[in-house]
Amino acid sequence: MAASLLRQLGRFGRDDRGGIALKAALVLPGVVMLGAGAVDLTNVQSTHVQLQDIADSAALAAASDLGLATDGSNAKERARAYVQSHLQEWAQAPTVTPSYDIVDVQGQRAIQVTLAANRPSFFGNLLPPGGWKINARSTATSMGMVPLCVLVTGASGSKVLNVKDTGRMNAPACMVHSNRDIIVEGGSIAASAVQSVTSAQGSISPSPGTGAAQITDPFATMDLSQTGRLLCTAADLLRPVMVSSGTHYIAAGKHCGGIQASGTARLILDRGEHFFLGGRLVVEGEARLEGDDVVLFFDRGSSFDFKEQAKVSLNGRKSGAYAGIVMGATRDNVSNFFISADHVESLLGVIYVPAATLIVEGRSDIARDSAWTVIVAKQLQLKGSPSLFINANYDVSDVPVPRGVGPRAGGSRLVD
């Protein structure tokens, strides 16, 4: 339209008949206003696009923090900082009133970024009255990956994750991963997700993925040197603690030669780190082992064996260098660790045996009462008819989940 008016004005300029000046006086202001309006609208559209880009990017950047704070304050602060920095870099930024809200999108928390802007119009805010009002809104949520709760790190050999007889592994809310293969022979694995690097066969639900990338040991840099600095005399190693009745409180620190509890003995571990050196921890008969805010570490010459009617209830460390670990072994420990007792009620935390084999036997439920359990082992075997429960109720426990296992961030996506 503007071009047509300009052509008409040109014809007026060449017309030698009367009234040309009057026509020009009438048309020229309209042409000027039309051109100015077109430029103004172009600038408004450009402002809206840039404002929407900032809202989208801020929401995506903040969504990854939704799992880090129950009230969403971390996500809101990240979005606020993003918006503020980008507005400061925008030379002709409009006046913006931002808002940041945590909303529910189909049962999942999301962050909503709303940017209400006001941009002066070319006509002194008379058209439209008060200037241009521009709004941009974006909503994003995190794409949480399935929590990792069983990691078998062995990358050579066969049957590194092996379920035999009628053993059952139940991990309904998390993922089971093997850096080699998964072989189920007679038993079953039921999890939220199951994957292996090479092959997987047997009764596995859902259908396992193969060809997965290897997952490195998430605790490979954890300092376990303290165990090696603790020394036991030859006499200490020849005098293991052996109890068959009564209640015995075991102080944190080093335990030379091992501990054997049988009969009706009750062992209560004091809060802290317990280092087993040169001996086994055996709980058998109807003995009971308890501990809250504890971690049990085993050196090269040590291991644990829970069997028969023994009762075991252990909750991992809540703070410190080993926070989240409940039982572990040094990296030169290649022993077999056995859980075959019929009353292993709680193993809350990470069982970490990076160079060893964890063998779960027996005929009863294992760790059913644990809010959450994570296993990281070189090899894992189930034999007999045990039911190993790998729960993933991370939010209801005060034992923190170490970084690298449990909940994992998987990026974020726009939902609005």
N, C-alpha and C positions, 0 to 999 in steps of 0.2 A: 504494500500500500504506500509506503514512504517513497519507494522508487517511482510509483505512478504519479504521485503528487509532484515530485521533482521534475518529471518529464512535462507535466502539465504547466508547471511554473516556467519551464524553458520556452514552451510554446507561447505563454503569455508575454515573455520578454521579446519575442520576435513579432508579435502581433502589433500592427500599426493602427488598429482601430481604437476607438475611445474606450475608456473604462478599464484599461489594462492596469493602471496603478491601483485602482480600487480592488481589483481581483487579487493582485499580488499582496496587498495589505491584508486581505482576508485569509489567503492560503498560507503565507509564510509562517505565521505563528503556529499553525497546526502542524506544519512540516517539522518545525523545530521541536515542538512538544512530542511529536511522534518519535522522532529520532532519539530524543532524550529518554523517553519511556522505554524504548527498545533496549537501549544501553543499560538502563536501570534494571529491567527484567533479567537481562543476561547476567548482571552482577549478582542479583538475588539468587538465581539458579546456581551460580558458581558457589555462592556462600553456603547454600543448602547442601550441595554435594560435599564440600569440604567439612561442614559441620557433621554430616552423617558419617563420613569416614572416621572422624575423631571419635564419635560415639561408638561405632563398631569396633574400632581398634581398642578403645578403653575397656569395653565389655569383655572382649576376648582376652586381653591381658589380665583382667581381674578375675575371670572365671576360674583360673587355675588355682586360686587361693581359697576357693570356697570350702575346701576340705581342711583348711588349716586353722580355722577359728569357728567355733560353733555359732557365734552370732553374726558371722560374715564381716566383721570389722576390718579384717585384713584385706578382703576383696574390695570393700568400699574405699579404703585408703589408697589402694593401688590405682583404682579407677580415677579417684580425685587427682592424684599426682600426675597421672598420664594426661588428663584433660588440661590441667593447669599448665603443664610444660608446653603442650602443643598450642594452646591459646597465646602464650607468651611469645612463641616463635612466629605467630601469624601477624604480619605487619598491619593488615587492615581488618583485624578480627572485630566482629560485632560485639555488642554487650551481651554476655551469656550468663544465664542463671541455671546452674547445673543441679541435678538431684540424682542420688544413688540409692537404689532400693534392692533388698533381697526379696525375691518373689518365688512362688512355687509354679513350676511348669510340669504338669503331668506327674506330680509326686517328687520331682527333683528340684533342688534349690538352684536358682539362677540369679544373676545380677542384672539389674535393669538400669541403664544409663540414659537419662533424659537431659537434653540440652535445649533450653528455651532461649532464643536469641532475638535481639531487636537491632535492626539495621536502618539507619536514616535513609529516607528516600531522596531522590533527586530534587523533589519539589518541596523541600523544607518540612518534611513530615506531614504535609497537608494531604498528599495523595500517595498511599492511603493514610488516613489520619493516624498520627502517632508513629509513622514509619512502618517498615516491613517487619512482621512477626514471623520468625522462622523456627520450626521445631524439628528436632532430630531425636529419635529414640532407638535404642538397641538393647536387646536382651541376649545374654549368652550363658551357657552352662558348661561345666567341666565334663569331659568325656572320660570318666573314671575307668581305668582298666581293671580287669578282674584281679583281686588281690592274690598275691603269690604266697602260698602256704606250705607247699612241699617242693623242695628243690634238691634233686639228686645230681650231684656235681660230677660223678664219675663219667669220663669221656672215652673210656676204652673197655674192652671186654664185652660180656653179654649178661643179660638179666640184671642190670644194675638196679632196676626197680622191678621187683619180682613178687607177685602175689600168688601163693600156692594154696593147695587144699581148698578150704572154704573161707579163707580169710577175706575180710571186707574192709575197704578204706572208704570212709564217708567224708567228703569235703564239699558240702552242698553250696557254699558261698565263696569258694576260692579256687585257685588253679594249682594243678599238679603238673610239674615239669621235670623231664629227665634230659640230661645232656647226652644221653646215649639212647637206650631203648627202654620200653615198658613191656613186660611179659606177664600176662595174667593167666595162670594155669589152674583153673578150677574155682578161684575166688572171683572178686569183682572190685572195680573202682567206680565210684559215683562221685562226680565233682561238678563244679560250675564249668570248668574247662580242663582239658587234659591235652598235653602236647609233648612230643619227643623230638630229638634231633634226627634220629635214624628211623626206628620202627616202633610200632605199638600193636599189640594183638591180645585178644581175649575179651572178656566181658568188661567193657569200659563204656561208661555213659557220662556225657554225650560221646559221639564218635570222636576219637582222638585225632589231633592234627599231627602230622609228621613233617619233617623237613624244617622244623623250627630252628631259629638261631640259638646258639648256646647262650646260657645265662651265667655270667661269671659269679664266683663266690662273693656275696655282698659283704662278707666280713673278713676278706682277705687281708685287710690292713689292720685288723684289730690286734692290739698289743697283748700277746699271751706270754710275754717273757717273764712276768712275775712268777709264774709257776716254776720256771727253770731256776729262779734265784732262791727258791726255798729248798733248804737242805734237810735231809733226815740222816741220823746216824744209823749204823748197821744194827745197833741194839733197838732203835725205834722201829725199824722195819720188821723186826722179829717179834714185835709185841702189838699185833693188831687189837683193836677194841672188839671184844666179843661179849654180847649181852643176850639174855634169853627171857628176861622179865623186868618189870619196873619201868619207870619213866626216866629218861636220860636226856639232859640238855647238852647239846654239842655246840661249843663256842666256835665262832668263825675263825678261820686261819688254816693252818696246815694239819693234815691228818695222815700220819705216816703208817704204812703197813696196812691200811684199810680198816673198815668197820664191818662187822657181821652182826646182824640183828635177827634173832629167831624167836621161836616160842611166842610169848605175848609181850615182848619188849616194845617200848615206844620211844622212838628217837625224835626229838624236837630240835631242829637246827636253828641256831640263833641267826638273826638278820646279818647279812653280809656275804663275803666270798669264802667258800669252802674249797680248799685245794687238797685233792687226794693224790698222794705220792707213794708209788711203789706198793700198791695194794688195791683190793677190790672193795667196793661198797655192795654188800649183799644184804638184801632184805627178804626173808623167807618165813615159812611157817605162817603164823598169824601176827607177825610183827607189823609195826606201823612206823612210817617215815613221814614227818611233817616239816614244813618250813615255809615261812612267808617272807618275801623280800630277800630271797636267797639265790645264789648261783653256785652250782657244783661243777668244778673243773677237775679233769683227770689227766695226769701226765702219761708219758709213754708206757709206764708199767702199771697203769691203773685202768679200771673200767667199772661199770655198774651192772647189777643183775637183780632184777625184781622178779620174784617167782612165788609159786604156790598160792597161798591165801593172803599174801602180804597186802597191806593197804598203803597207798602212796598218795600224798597230796602236797604238791610243791608249787609255789608261786614265785616267779622270777624277780630279779632285781628291779627296783623302781627308780633308781638313780645311779649315777656314777658311770665309770667306763664300760661296765657290762650291763647297763640298763636294758631290760627286755630279754636277757638271756636267762634261762633256767638251768640248763645243763650244757656243758661243753667239754671238748677234749683238745689237747694240744695238736699241732699239725704233724707231729711225728708219731702220733698214737694211731696204730693200725689195728687195734683190737676189735673184737665184736662186742657190742653193747646190747644187752638183752632186756626186753620188757615182756614178761610172760605171766606176771601176777594177775589174779582174778579181780583185784580191787584197786586198780590204778585210776583213782578218781579224777585227779587234776594234775596236769603238767602245763601250767600256764606260763607261756613264754616260748623262747626259741630253744630247740634242742639242736646243738651245733657240734657235729663230729666230722670235720672236713676231710679226714683221711681214713675214717673208720666205717664200719657197717653197723647200722642199727637193725636189730632183728626183733620183730614183734611177734610173739607167740601166744599160746593160751587159748582160752575158749570164752572169754567175756569181753565186755566193753572196756575200751582203753580211752581215758581222757575225756569221757563224755561231759563231765562237769566243768571242764575248762572253758572260760570265756573265749579264749583263743589259744591256738597252738601253731607253731611253725616248726617244720623239720628241714634242716639243711645237713645233708649227709652225703658221703661219697657213694654209698650203696644203701638201699633200703629193701628189707625182705619181710613179708608177712607169711607166717606158717601156721598150720593148725586151723583154728576157727575163731580168731580174735576179730573184734570190730573196732577198728581204730577211727576215732572221731577227731576230725580236724575242724574245730569250730573257728568262726571268724567274727565274733562279737567284740570288735576292738574298742568300741565306744563305752562299754560297760565296765572296763577294767582300768585300774590305776597303774598297771604294769605297761609301760610305753612300748610301742612296736618299733623296733630298730629300723632305721632307713635301709631300704633295699629289699625288704620283704613286707608282707601285709599290703595295705592299700597303696596303690601306685597311681600317680598322675598320668593322664594320657592326652593332654592337650585340652582344647575347648572348642565349642562351636556356637554359632549364632542360631537362636531359635526364633528371633523376631527382628 
